[in-house]
């Protein structure tokens, strides 16, 4: 395939993915917006004033970046894992596999689809956050780069989950038992300074902490983790997992016999 | 002359140890309408799977329009359109999107893809359904959708794996007409089917696979000359108590009004009627008992298995 043909194939997968989640926006875009709005109301308006300030910021302002990031992580992941496994389940993944589209284009197409959904939800949640807090965008480039890299990372992990999944149970196990606990323990609702030194060190093993911290730095200018460390961890994970997922596609794991 | 398909010593053993193909050799000429027949589990779908890259071969060589799949599978794939046995599209996508997206995977820009989608959906009677979700289509429409999807990148070879399974007679015949038309326009067609009447009607050349081996590869005409007898069922005007003794013909009385007669190759139906007249037996109507190819197919597969059992 020529480069321009590959670009057309890539665009086709991205358009297909965007149309897919847009068509079912009641299941894909609206629920995270409502859930996050409830977080803002309960933790921000009702409980927040009694907590006081965290790192010099009102509690609601402190948790906003983490809640946006949580929505982005969950939705990037969910988009790719459900779309890829759905295509495997219905066998329509074969439409791509029998075509000359290279595997890395299939991978990039699904990742971009996941990023689009993650960012769409992220933007919608940010818009809702405006009603509840005084949003400040201290370092815009940090905000954009962190959210983009995080969406890419969790789109890739969603695809790896989709490759290994053999049933619909398999695509909900990781989000329920791994992703959600890591997100909640990744400094969305608190600063790790509030933890004992043991739990502070344990938290450093949680990759989501680095994403939430960097993203919060973009909004507030404060972070639990040095910015360069966060970028290094996120980019490192992206490189390793991208290679792993491409290897799985090239091997045809669960796709070709 | 370049072959549409060239297969040499193709073998496949799955991870569970099952050998689906035991080294088959097969060639299909450009422009042919080729039947690939065999009982269930014979190795037809594995062969098609290898051609379309969904199954990895264990041994052998495959060239599609001269492109070796081990050297440049991407180029070889462009020549191939596949209509699989099972529905394999996203049932939650509109019909037109399924066809247009498929074109995109072959690097065809969206504008051209829409033009071609309209062309093939119209030809296959699906244009009015273009905005319908695929799940709302009938079984016959879903089969035609898969044909439109397989043709949208205008492949030189179209592989159809039981395309008319579960389709009513009227739609089946309209699909035959459509396939004949695209074959006449130059598309090489490879067809697997369990409707042997379909293969006999459409395909001048045929191969039969059984147990992962190619047991027949010849022209349809040549194959049918192997038939030694053809059986006819006669609906009689009067009644008979026993099968008559007709010189040169083997008869069986199915019931008092129905007689079954075997006619040897070389004999004529006229001879049979002369003999029947001589015995005062009048005939209301006559029909062939089985499809000729069906009888031959059963004979070939059974004799192949008998030889294998003896060995």
Interface residues (C-beta under 8 A of the other chain):
Chain A: X1 X2 X4 X5 X6 X8 X9 X11 X12 X13 X15 X16 X19 X20 X23 X86 X87 X90 X91 X92 X94 X95 X96 X97 X98 X99 X100 X101 X102 X252 X256 X257
Chain B: X14 X15 X49 X52 X53 X54 X55 X56 X73 X74 X75 X77 X78 X80 X82 X84 X86 X87 X88 X89 X90 X91 X92 X93 X97 X98 X101 X102 X104 X105 X106 X107 X108 X109 X110 X149 X153
